[in-house]
Amino acid sequence: MTTQKKRVVVLGAGVTGLSAAYRLSQNPDTEVHVFEKESEVGGLCRSFREDGFILDYGPHKFYTLIEGVLEEMCQLMGDDFLVREKSQNLFINGKYFDFPLKMTEMLTKFPPQKSLEILASFGVSAAKNFKNKVDPKSYEDFIIQRFGKSLYQQIFEPMANKMFGNPSQLDPHLAEVRISSPGLVSVMKQLLSRKKIDKTISAPNFHYPKYGFGMIPEKLKQKSEANGVKFHLGVKVKELKLQNGKVSGVSFEDKSGMLQTMSCDDVVYTIPMQTIADLIPQLAADVRQACRFVSFRHTIIYYYLLKSQPVLPAMWVFYPESRFRFGRLSEMTKFSPYTAPLGHTALMVDFTCDDLDPTWSMDDSHLGDLLLDQLKPLKLFKRDQIVKNFSKRFRNFYPVYRIGYQERIAKIRSLEKEFNNIYFVGRLGDFNYNNSDQCFDMGFKAAEHIQTNGHVGEAWGELRNDRFDKYRIVD
């Protein structure tokens, strides 16, 4: 007598979905189907080829402090996993600063008056906190308490505005998970003790695949397929079917436009969290309202393929000043020399926007001219060195942690307990500002939980509270 296999549907073939599928596929009693609207796997971690270049969708690195994850990735990638020494800068007032910030540079590279202003501003904030410490109510409050108002206005406010919007309307939890640079007290202690920067704050080095970050999702797909996972690429999921209080199946439109339905026992949900309102018509009004609150920022990455030696002083550089529309530049060849033809390099210019932002709908020609004007003062390259230039645009790139978002997310997550067989995981699926290592970990742990427990239960809530919700970004 043969036992029927458990069928698990994974929505989304980004690294979280792929990790879940790969781990699930290691159990021969589990049948796994992955649904992805794009024709390729990898999500935001894909790579693509263009005129002899291998390009990522923005700068990616693999660094982790999570036990077991690095070993898993090294086993997966083998000799193609390069170790790279990390370099990142901040560009302000025409000068490059190391990032995280160093007190020595703050005192020597800023004009003396500005340095004194930063220290005085921090002193005011420190005195206020010492006398009457108040929990921050916004991203803005958190940063001013930690760094002082002057440095906040100089660096953190314009950067937050570029990436997420008005920082006074952002939840302080964003700063807790995103700002890896220590506060000025820690910077001063570091200067006096001459200690190296804490590796839980900034990675001294990291791993990177030889031929682009997209090698990782491709390897996961290959390994998963070898274990029997079925990938449904280029299809659109239309509805999650409910029966007896559980998700019983997925309805999808295949490449030919035909509507099909597949039954399932469990669902790993890694696509944008708010889309659950479109997939389950029966959702309660308060859950739908919570879904409307959830929002992401879109990203445009503009590529300049150059006949040139590397042009940046670091792997990536942040540009907080408002005179620059972009927030960051990065360079592929600094991650791996195997990603460009000899004597060439690729510069990536990235910035975030919303649907109504004029740059989102601006054509490549006009956008390229705008960026060239802003890049000109940096003197990185000349126009005649450009081999090719173009953009890639992505919806739902950065989760926006607006004040009040946690209550809404909790409301949507309550569907896990209600249906008892759906799991919200990943950067998009769990509305969680994750690095790639955390996405891998979430996928692995979701799969292990499904295999061990068979339902959501209390153990899943404990895993979420004790592990997932404690992730922190390491730059």
N, C-alpha and C positions, 0 to 999 in steps of 0.2 A: 504494500500500500504506500503510495507516494503522498507526502505532505505538501500542501499547497504553499508556495512561497509567499512571503510578505511582499507586497508591492509598495514601494516608496516613490513618490513623485517629487522631483526637485524642480522648483521654479527659478530659473536663472542660472546661466553657466558662467558667472563670474568666479573668482577664486573661492568664495565661501561655498557656493553651490557645487563646484568641482571637488572641493575637499570633502564635502559631505558625501558626494556620490562615490568618490574613490574609497573612502573608509567603509561605506555601506557595501560596496562591491566585494570587499574582502570576506564577507559572510555569504557562503554559497546558498543560504536559505532566503536571501533577499533579492528581489527583482527591482532594478532601479531604472527610472526613466527621467531624463533631464530635458526640460523644455526651455528653449531660448529663442527670443524674437530675432536676434541677429543671425547672420550666416556663419559666424565664427564664435568660438568660445573665448573666455578671458575677461569679458566686460571691460572695465577701466584699466585692467592690467594686460590688455592685448598689446602686441607689437605689430607693425606692418612694414612692408618694403616699398621703397620709392626711389627709383633711379639709382639703384646700387646701395642705398642707405637702409638701415634697419632703425625704425623709429618707435618710441613708446608714446603713450598718451600722457605726456608730462613725466617728470622725474620720479622714478621708483627706486627704492632700495629694499633689501631684505635684512632686517636686524631684529632680533628678538631676545627678550629676557624670559620668555615662557618656556618652562621645562619641556624638553622633548621635541619642540617644533623645529628647531634648527637641525637636529639629528635627522628628523623625517625628511626635511628639504634637501639636506646634503646627500642622503641616500637616493632621493628621487633624481637629483641633478647630476651627481657624480662629478667628473672633472670639468664640467661646463659651469660650475659655480665658482666664480672668481671672488677673491677677497680684495676689497677696495678700501683705501684710506679715505675717510670722508672729509670733505671741505665744503663749507657753506659760509656765505658772507651776507652782510647787510650794507646797502649803499645809501648814505645820507650826506647831504651837503658836499657832494663831489668826492667823498672818501669811502673806501671799503672798510668795514668793520667785521671782525670775526663774530660768528653767532653760534651759541649763545654769547651774550655780551660779556666783555671783560672790563673790569674796572680800569686797568691800565690804559686801554684804548679810549674809554670814556673820558678820562682825565687828560689825555694827550692829543686826541684827534678832534674833539670838540673845541671851539673857541673857549678860552678861560671863563668868560662870562656865562656861557651856556653850561659848562661843567659845574660852576658854582650854583647856577639856577637849578640844575638837576639834583644836586646834593641837598640844597636847601628845601626843595619841594619834597624830596623823600623824607627829610627830617620832620617836616610838618605832618606828613602822613603817618610816620612812625610814632610821633608824639600823640597824635589823635588816637591811634590804635592802642597805644600803651595805656592811655588815660581811660578810654571808653571804647573797647573793641566792639564793633558792630558787624554782624554777618553781612557780607556784600549782597545786594539785591540785583545786581546786574554785572555783566562783563566789565563795564566801565568801572564800577565800584571796586571789583576784585583787583584790577590792574593798578588803579590809583593807590589802593592800600598797600600793594606789594612793591610798586616802583616809584610812586609819587606822580603828581599831575603833569609835571614837565615832560618826563620821559614818556608817559602815556600819550600826551598830545604829539610828541615828536615821532613816535614809532608805532605804538600799539593801536591808537585810535585810527590813523589812516589805513593801517593794514587790515584791521577788522572791518572797516567800511568797505574796502575793496573786496574782501572775501565773503562777508556775511551780511553786511548792512549796518545800520546804526547800532553801535555797541551799547548804547544806553538801553536798548530794547532787547539785548541778548542776555540769556541766562548765564549766571556766573559759572555754571558747570562747564560751559564751553572753555572758559579760561583754565579751569582746573585740569581738563583733559588735553587741551591744545597747547598752552604756553609752557614749553619745556624749559625756557630760560629761568634760572632761579631769581628770586627777588634780590634787591640791592643788598640786603643784609647778608645773604649767602654769597653774593659776588664779592663783598668786602672781606668776609671770612676766608674765602678762597684765595684772595690776593694776599692776605696776611699770613696764611698758613702755607701758601704755595702748593696747595693740593691741585691735582688734575680735576677736570670737570667730571662730575658724577656720571657714570655710564647709564644710570637710570634717567638722566636728563638729556644727554647728547651722546649718540653712538660714535665712538672713535673710529670704527671701521664697520663695514657691512659686506654682505654677499650680493653679487649681481650676476645674472646669467650672461654667458659669453656673447650670445647673439640676441640680446634684448630680453626684457622682463617677460615678454610673452612666451618665452620658452617654458616657464613654469606652468601656466595653464595648459599649454599644449602637451606637456609631459603627463599632467594629471589626466587629461582626456585620453591619451594613449593607454595609460595604465588602467584606467577605468573601463575603456572599451575592451581591453584584453580580458577583463574580468566579467564581461557580459553586459555592461551598462549600455543602454540605448539612448542615443542623443537625437532629439527632435529639434533641428536648427531651422531658423527662418519661419517659425510658426508663431501664431498669436494665441495666447490663452484668453478665452472669452468668459469662462465662468467656472467657479468651484461649486460642484453639486453637493447638496446636503441630504443626509438620510439618517434618521434615528439620532439626531443631535451631533452627528459627526460629518466631516468632509468625506464624501463617499466617492468622488470622482472629479476629473478635470475635463472640461469641454474646451476644445481648441480648433482653430482654423488652420488646416495644413497648407502647404505651398500651392496647392491647386485651388484653394478657396473652399474646399469641402470642410464641413463641420463634423468633428468626431468627438467621442467621449470615451475616456479611459477610466476605469475604476481604480481606486487606490486605498491603501490602509493608512498611510501617513503622508503629510506634505511638509517639505522643507521649503520655506518661503524666503527667498533672497532678493526678490524684485522690489521696487519701491513700495514701502510699507503702506502708503496712503491708497495704493491701487486696489487694496482689498475691498474697498467700498464699491469698486466697479465690478468685482468678480463675484460678490455674494449679494444678490438683490435683497435678501431677507435681513440684512444687518439692521440693528436697532438705530434709532435716530441719534442717540448720544454718541455712538461709535462713528457714525457717518460725520457728525459734527467734528469729532476729534480728527478724523482723516482730512477734513478740509483745512484744519489748522496746520497740519504737517506740510512742510515745504522744503525744497532743495534749491540751491543755486546752480545755475548752468555754468559750464566752462567752455571757453574758446582757447584752443592752442594754435598759435600761428608758427609755422615752421619756416626757417630760412636755411636752405641747403647751400653751403658755402664752399668755394674753392679757397681754402684757407687752413692755416694751423688753428688749434683751439684759441678761442677769443675771450673766454671768461677767466677771471682769476681763481674761480672755484667751480665746483660741480653745479651749484645753483646759487643764485643771488636774489635776495629779497629787495624790493624797491617800494618802501612805504610812502614816499613823497607823492603828493597829489598831482604833480606835474607829469607823472607817468601814469597812463591808463592801466598798464599791466602791473601785476604785483610780484612777478618772479620771472627770471630768465634761467634756463638750464641748458646744458650741453651734453649731448649723447656720447660723444667720443671720450669724455672724461669718465664715463661709467664703464665703457668698454671700447678699446680701439678697434674692435672687430665690427663696429656698427656703421662704419663709413669707408668709402674708397680712400686709398692712400692720398694724402695731401688735401683731404676734405674734412669738414666738420658740419654738425647740424645744431643750430641754435633754436631753442623752443621758447616762445613767448606765451605766457599763460595769464589769463585773467577771468574773473567770474562775472556773471551778469544774470539778469532776469529776462523774462519774455519781452517786457516793454522797454528794455534797454536798447537804444538805437544800434549799438555795436552787434547785438545778437542777430539782427537782420541785415547788417551791412555786408555788401559783397566783398570778396577777397581783395579785389583791386583797390577799393577805397580804404579798406581796413589796413592793407599793406602799406599804403601811402601814409596813413595816420601813424602807424607804428614806426615807420622809417624816420619820420620827423621827430618822434620822441626818442628813438634810439641814437639819432645823430650826435647829440652831445656826449654820449658814452664812448664814441670813437672805437667801436668794436670791429667794424668791417666797413668796406666800401661797397657802393652799389654794384660796381662791375664784378665783384666777387660772388654775387648771388647766382647760383646755378638754377634754383627753383624756389618759389615761395607759395604757400597755400595754408589753408586752415582746416582744422577738424573741430567739430562742435558737439558738445555732449550735454544732454539734459540730466538732471538729477545727479549732480556730481558731489556737492557739499551739503550735508544736512545743516539746516539753519536752526540753531537752538534758541528760539525766541522764548522770552520769559513766559512761563506757563506751559512749556512743551512737555515737561515730565508727566504732568497729570494726563495730558492727551495721549501720550505714548502708553502710559499704564492702562488707559481705557482700551486702546487697540490691542495691547498685549493680553488683556483679559480674555480675548477670543481663544488663546491657547488653552486655558482651563475650561472654557465653555465647550469647545469642540473636542478637546483632549487628544487631538492627533494632528495639530498644525503647529509649526515651530517658526517663529520670526527670528532670523539670524542674518548677520552680515551688515555691512555699512548701509545698504539700502533697505534691506528687509527688516532690520531692527532699529533703523534710524540711529545708528551708532557710529560716531566718528572714529573709525578703526584704521589702523595701519594694516598692511597686508598680512603680517604675521598673526595679528589678532583675528583677521578674517579666516585664515587657515584654521586657527585654533577653534573658532566658533563652529566651523563646518565639521571638523573632526569630532568635537564634543557632542554636537547635535546627533551625528550618526551613531556614536557610541551609546548615547542615551536611548535612542530609538531601539537599538539592538538589545540593550540590557533591560530596559523598563517596559517598552511596548506601549507606553502612553505618556502623556505630559506629566501629571502627578506632581507631588511636592518636591521630588528630587530635581526636577527641571527648574523650579523656582529657586531652589537653593543654589544650583549651578549658575543661574543668571545673577543672583545677588552676590554670591561669593567669588565669582570669577569674571563674568562678562562685564558687569557694572563697575569693576575696578580697573579695567584697562586704562592705560594712560599713554599718550603719544610720546614717543622718544624720537626727537629730531636727528 
